[in-house]
Amino acid sequence: MTCPSCHNEPSEPVTSSCHPTKRRPDFLLWGSLVGVLMLYLHYALAPTSTLFASWYNTLAASVFELMNTIWWGIAIGMLMVAIVGRIPREFVMAMLGTRTGYKGILRATAAGVLLDLCSHGILMVGSKLYERGASCGQVMAFLIASPWNSFSLTLILIALIGLPWTLVYIAMSMLIAVIVGLLFDSLIGRGVLPDNPNSVDLPEGFRFWREARSGLAAVTFDRDFFRATLKEGITGSRMVLRWLLFGVLLASAVRAFMSADDFGTWFGPSLAGLGLTMLAATIIEVCSEGSTPIAADLLTQARAPGNGFAFLMTGVSTDYTEIMVMKDTTRSWKIALFLPLLTVPQVLVIAWLMNGVGL
């Protein structure tokens, strides 16, 4: 008789024994969760407490604000992870197209723009797409194009900076996403970066809609199905949640000592201002909802449209959460570090040109 634990999914590490091994506690996840809960409850119960230092009250207020802003993105992201986890890999590959080439990259870029999720929710979905067999180039294009290019945030951005600049921002982010995706696939094809071990080729004669109708007809939408789907969403999102919660604590700590309003004064349309903007975007962990108004202030108050674009894009390209999740998902430091290496130079050039054009 065989042991069930020996038959793991391809995306899971295979153990050398059928006997379960004791897992070490995830100190980063549980420590960050406890910290976020304590600070959140402190502000919810005593928002103007005089028993603590002002910086601590600011820290708690920032955690409270960030969690209230991003909770829906986390929830929808977990739901999408559960749904994607239930979709057979063949369907994922059929939707994204061939694993290499510009058609697959364009489809992944379009999917990133159209999917209405914040950067934290989209990161969960992107890591799951990699596990389902999408190419590294497709996943990178998906992530770069998506964090603020959702329908809701696009409408907010139009209200803040106007339609023309919003369209420019979207077009330039999509251009960078396509170029980076193609570069990743090229580097993997040349053996510079490792390929996705979860790759799955479509069976010969595979027809998407025919197989989809057949698969849906075989599904029983009962209590067990929804319970298993919920469990899939929770367990599949743990890797992202550990870095997300830590990022909320880090961002709140920075906010306790740095005012976001200072961006409009300090970061003008110069090379120094652009450099400081990219440095701030790298250090400060903000979700797409938080980065959009800050980017708008950089355009309207500092009169630096390129800095606003760089703040949005650098937060995606150099964000430690993105890098660490990509490292954990791909099990490759090289892939994770090539994300900023290939993206930041393009962002710098485009932002500098935008600042040259001005308002």
N, C-alpha and C positions, 0 to 999 in steps of 0.2 A: 504494500500500500504506500502511495506517495504522500508526502507532507504538503498540504496546501500552500504553506508559506514559501515553498521552493519555487512556485510558479508565479513570479512577480511580473508586473507590467514592464515593458521595455524601458520606460522612463524612470523606473525605480531601481535603486542599487540592489544587486543580487548578493545575498549573504552566502557565506561559505557553509552554513549549516542550516538544517531545518529547524533547529531549536532557536527560539526567539532570544535576542540579546537585550540586555537592559539598556534603555536609552538614557542619555544624560539629560537633565532638565535644560530647557531652553531659557537660560538666565536672561538673555537680551529681551526675549518676548515677554516673559513674566515680570521682569524688573521694570520694563518700560510700561507695561499695562498697569502695574500697581502705581507707578509714578503718575501716569496720566489720570487714573481714577482718583487718586488722592487730591491732586491739584484741581481737577474738574469739580469734585464735590466741595472742596474748600470754597471755590468762587461761587458755586451755585447756592451754598448755604450762608456764606458770609462774604459777599462781594466787596464790602468796604471795611473790612476788619482793620482795626488800628493796633492789633496785637503783633502784627508782622511788619517787616520792612517793606518799603514801597516797591522795591524790585521784586520781592516775593509775590506781592499782590499783582504786579504786572505779569509775572510768570504764570500765575494761576489764571488770570484773565485771558492771557494769550492761549493757553491750553483749552480753556472753555470756548473761546471764539473759534479756534481752529477745528476742534472736534464738532462743534455745531455746524461748521461750514462744510466739512468733508464727510460727515457720517453717511449722507445719502450716496455719495460716490463709492464709499467703502461697501455699503449694503448692495448697491447695484453691481459693483465689481464682483463681489462674492457670488451673487446670483449668476452673473455671466460666466464666472469660472465654473460653477456647477453645471450650467447648460453646455458650455464648450466641452467640459469633461465627459458629458454624456453623448456627445456627437462622435461617431466613429471617425478615425483619422482620414479615411478616404473622402469623407464629405468636406472636411476642413481643406484638404488639398484641392478638391474640385472647386471649392469656392475661391480659393486664393490663386488657382491656376498652377502652372508648372513651377517647379521648385526654383528654377533659375531663369534669368532673362527679364527684360523690362516689363513684360506683361504681368508677371507675378508681382513685381515690385509696384507697378501702378495700381493693381488691385488692392494690395496691402495698404498703400498710401491712401487710396480712396476710402477704404474701410476705416482707417484711423481718423480721417476727417469727418466721416458721417456718424461714427459711433458717439453718442452723447454721454460721455463719461469724463470725469475729471482725471488728472494725471495719475492719481493713486489708484483709481478704479481701473484705468486703462493698463496700468503696469501689471495688475493681476491677470488681465485677459491676455496681454502679450506673452507673459511667461507660460501661460497655459497653451497658447498657440504653438510655442516652440516645442512643448512636450507632445503636442498632437502632430508634429511633423513639418511645420512650416520652416522654410529656410531661414538662416540667420539674417540674411539681407531683408527678407520680408518682415521679420519681427522688428528689426531696427527701423525700417521705413514706417511701419505701423506705429511704433512708439514716438518717433520724431514728429510725425504729422498730426498726432492725435491730441496731446494733452490739453490744448486750449481751443482747438478747432472743432468744438462741438456746436450744435445749433444754438443752445442756450447762451453759451459764452460768446459766440459770434454776435448774437444780438446785443449783448451787453457791451461788447467792444465797439460795435457800430454806434451805440448811443454815446460812448465815451470819447471816441476819437474820429467818428465819421466813417462813412462807407468806403471812400477811396483808400485811406490808409489801412482799413481792415482788409480789403481785398489784396492790397500789396503784401501785408503780413501773411495772409493765407497762402498766396501764390509762392512767396519766397520760402515759407516753411515746407510746402509740398515739393518745391524744387530741391531743397536740401535733403529731404527724406528720400527722394528718388535717387539722387546722386550717391548718398551714403549707402542705400540698399544695394545699388549696383556695385559699389566698391567692396562691400562686404562679400558679396557673392563671388566677385573676381578674386579676392584674396583667399577665399576658401577653395576656389577652383585651382589656384596655384599652390595650395598646400601651406600658405602662410598662417592661416587660421584653421582650427579644427572644424569639420563638418558636423552637422546635427546628427547625432546617433539615433534620433527618433524618426528619421526619415522613412516615409512609406510611399511606395509607388502605387499609382492607381491600378487596380486590376484591369486586365484587358476586357474591353467591352463595357466598362462601367458607365452607367447612365444616371446622372444625379437625381432627376425628378422621379424616375422609376424606382430607384433604390430608396429614395426618401419616403415615397408613398408606402412602399413595402415595409420599411422600418417603423414608420409611425403606426401602421396597422397592427404591428406585433407588440406595441408598448401598451401596458396596462397602467393607466393613471390612477393608482390607488394610494392608500396611505403609505405603504412600504416604498413606493416609487418616490414620493415627495420627501419622505424621511431620508432615504438614501441620497437624494439630490441635495438636500440641506447639508447632510454630513459631508458630501463631496465639496460643497462650496466653502465650508468652514475649514476642513483639513487642507484643501488646495490653496487657501489664501494665507496660511500661517506664515509662509516664508516672506510674503510681502508685508504682512501686518507687523512683523517683528521690527522691520526697518522703518515702516511708516510711523509707528508709535514712538520709536526712538527719535525720528525726525521731528515729530511734534514737540517733543521735549527740547530738542536742540534749537529749533526755530523759536520756541517760546523763551529760551534762555537768551538768545540773541536779541529778541524784541525787548527784553527787560533792560537792555543796555543800549539799544539803538532804535531810533524812531524811523519808521518807514517814510514819514513826511520829509525827512531830510534828503531823500532821493531827489526831490524836485529842486533843491538848492545846490547840492554838491555835484550832481552828475549831469553836467552840460554836454553839448555836442562836440566835445574835443576828444582827442585820443586818450587823454588822461581820464576824462569822464567816462569814456567807453570802457577803459580798463577797470575802473572802479566799479562800474555797473556789472561787468562780468564777474568780478571778484565777489561782489555782494550777492549776486544770483547764485554763485557757487556755494557760498557759506550759508545763506539763509534758505532753509527748507520751507517753501511755500507751495500750497496746492495751486491748481490752475485758477480757482476762484480768487485766491489771494494775490496771485501774480498779475492778473488782468488789470485791476485798478491801479496797481503800482506802475505797471507798464504804461498805462494811460497817463498817469501823472508825469512820467518821464517825457512823454511826447508833448503834453499840453503845458506843463509848468516849466520843465527844463528845456523845452523846445528842441528835444533830441529824439526824433523818431527812430533813429537807429539804435539808440540806447534802450528804448522801449522794446524793440524787436529782439535785441540781444538779451534783455532780461527774461523774456519769455522763452527764448530758445536755449540760452545757457543753463537755465534752471532745469531743462530737460537733459541736455547733453553732459553736464558735469555734476548733476545731482547725485550725491553719494547713494541715495536710495536706489536710483536707477542702476548705478554701477554695481552695487552689491547684489541686487536682485538678479541682474544679468549674470554676474559671476556665479551665484548659487544655481541659477537655472541652467546655464550652459556648462557649468563646472570648468570654466576657463577664465583665468585672469586676463589673458590676451584679448579675448573677445570683449570683455567688459571695458578694458582700457582703450581699445580701439574706437569705442563709441565717442568719447570726447576728442580723441586724436583726429578722427576724420570729420567731425562735425564743427568743432570750435573754429578752425581756420575759415571755413565757409561763412559762419555766422559773423566773424570779425569783418571780413571783406564786405559782405552785404550790408551790415550795420554801418560801416564807415561810409559806404556809398549813399545810404539813406540820409545820414547826417549831412553829407555834402549837398544833397538836394534840398534839405531843409523843409520848412513848412510853407 
